[in-house]
């Protein structure tokens, strides 16, 4: 079994498109399988690659719908769709995630979720190990509580920006990583707004962090994926590629 691999489930921002779900990824390593971000459409894609009931964990960068809404699909599948997990699946997410889900059912009590999901609030520096896969969170700059992910397994390092504006925490998160999966959502910053990254921001962070490869994802409607990747590559001056749905690669 490869030490660490990444499967792209979705990359779209801010809404899904035909054949292109919102943000979501399957990270495999050290015997663990982790669904990273649950944007709309990603639960269906997840089922192409694994049995969701056998997930080791679910990791959510922030609670904006384009990164978390398909948790609702998972609840229906686990509770009513015959995909009940043998034990509650740990969900690492910002505080309040369970109550948001319960709200879709018109309930304030989250106890009905406890048989299928076990919620653990993320915080800056949060770290957990599943089998031989270590997951660590770093708080990043956004207009909601948000975290980037650093995963380590068998000497390989994967970093994921989640959604973030430019910040020193991203450079520290991605430092010397083998693969840095980074959003490049916007063409340019609005005055006074620093909640997403331009392609140049993504490339600059990758260069400062000394990453081995930059993968551009979560490209918004003002850019094409090809243009965003090309612009990021110029700023990075290193190996740069584009995240495409269905692709699986080693880290």
N, C-alpha and C positions, 0 to 999 in steps of 0.2 A: 504494500500500500504506500502511495506517495506520502512524504512527510507533511506536506501542506499544499492544498489546492483550492482554487477559487472558481466558482461557477457563477456567471452573470445571469440573474433572473430578470432584472429590469433596470433601466437607466433614465427613464423619462422624467422631465420636470416641466411644469408643475402638475401635469395630469397625464394619464396613460394615453397612448395612441395605438392604433391597430398594429399588433405585433411588437409593441414596445410598452411593457408595464412600467410603472414608476420604480423607485429605487428598491432593490433587493438583491441579495447575494447568498450563495451557499458556500460556507467555508468548512473545509474538511481537513482534519489533521490529528494525528496522535490517537486515533480511534474515536474522535468526536466529530459531530456534524452540527453546525451552528447556522441557523437562518439569521442573517444580518440585514436588518431593516425589512419592513413588511409593507412596501408600497402597494397600491391597488394593482391587482393582476399578478402579483408575484406568488401567491399561494398556489394558483393553478400551475405556474411554471415550476415551482418547487416539486410538484408531484411528477414531473418528467424525470427528475433526477434522484429522488429518494422517497421513501415512505415517511410522510410528515410525522406520523405517530412515533417514529423512532428517532426524532431529533434529540440531540443531547441538550440543546439550549436554544433560546431565541434572544437576540441582542438588538435593541432598538436605540438608534442614535438620538432621536428626539421625537416629539409627539405630533409634529405636523403630519397631516393626513397622507401626503405623498411618500411618507416613510413608515407609516404605522397602521394605515386603515385596514390592511388585509389581516390584521390580527382578528378582526371580526369574522372573516371567512374561516380562519383557523378555529375559532371558538365553535362555530356551527359544525365544522367537520369533526372536531374532537368530541363535542357533546352530543351531536345528533346524527352525524354522517357516517358512523361506523369506523372512524379513524381514531378511536379513543386510545390515548397512550397508556402503556402499562403503569406509568407513574406520572405525576404532574411534571410538566416540562418547565424547567427554570426559565423565567423571562427577566432579562436584565434591561431595564428601561428607566427613564427619568421618573421621579415620583408622580403619582397620579394616574399612571397608565391603567391600572386595574379599574379605577373608578370611571375613567372615560369609557372603557369597554362596557362596564355595567350600565352606564347611562344609555347605551344603544338599546338595552333591554328594558329601560325605564325603571331600573333598580338602583338603589343607593347601597345595598348590601352586596359586597363582592364575594360572599362565601360560596355562592353557586359556581364560581370559577375555580375553586380550590381543588376540585378533583381532577382538573386537567392542566392548569397552569399554576406555577408558583412564582410570585412576583418578588423581585429583588431590586430596590431602588439604586440606580447608579449615582455615583458621586465622583468628584475629581480624585484620581488615584485608585479608584475601585479596581480590584484585581481578583480573579478567580481562575482556578484550574479545573479543567475537565479532561480526565485521562492525562494525556501528555500535551494538551493544548492549553496555553495560558492566554487569558484575555484580560487586557487592562484598558481602562477608560481614562480619557483626558478631557476636561472641560474646554470647550472651544467657543469662539465668539459667534453668536447668532442672535436672532430676535426672540428666541425661546431657549429654555435650558437645553443644551446640546452637548454631545460628547463625540469625540473621535475614538477610534478603536486601534489598539496595537495588539496583534496576536503573534505568539512565538511558539514554535514547535520544531524540535530536532535541529536547532541552530538556524532555522529560517524565520524571517520576520516579515509580517504583512502589516501595513498600516492603512487605515481608512479615515478619510476626513469627516465623514458625515456631511452635514451642511455647516459651513463656517465662513465668516469673513477672515481676512488676513489677521493672523495673530501668532505670537511667539510659540504658543502651545502647539500649533500644528508642526512647526519645525522640530520641536522636541519630540512630539509623537512619532514623526516619520524618520527620525534620525537613524541613518545607516540601514534603513529597511531594504529588503530585497525587492519588494513591490509596494508602491504607494498608490492606492486607488483614491483619486482626488476629484472632487467636483470642479466643474468650470462652467457654472450656471449662467453667468452674465457677460455681456459684451463689454460693459463698462460700469463703473460705480456711479450711482446717483450721488449728488452732493450730500455729504453727511451720513451716508448709509454704507455700512460695512458688514453686511450679513451674508454675503455670498462671495465667491471667488471668480475673477476673470481668468481666462486661460493664462495670461501672463503671471497672475498671482500664483496659480497652481505650479507653473514651471519654476518660478522664483523660489517657492517653498521647497520644491523637490531638489533644486540646486543647493540651497543653503543646508538642507538636511542630509545631503550626500547619499541620496537613494540610488539603488541600482536601476530601477525602472519605474517610470511614471505611467499610470493608466488613467486616462481622462474619462470621466463619467458625469452623469447628471447635468447634461448640457441643455440649457433652456431654449425657448423658442426664438430668441434673438440671434442664435448662432446655429450653424450646422456642426455635427460632430467632427467632420473632416477639418473645418476651419479652426475649431477650438483646439483640436489636437495639434495642428500645424503651428498655431500660435504658441501653445504651451511648449512645444518642442524647441522653438527658437529660444525661449526664456530659460529652459532647462539645460539645453545643449547636451542632452543625454538621451538614452533610449526611451522613447515615448510611444505609446500605443493607445488605442481606443477601445472602450468597453462596448461589446456587442452582446445582445441577448443570446443565450444558449451556449456561449463560449465557455470552455473549461480550460484552465491552464495551471501549471505548477507554479508555486511561489519560489 
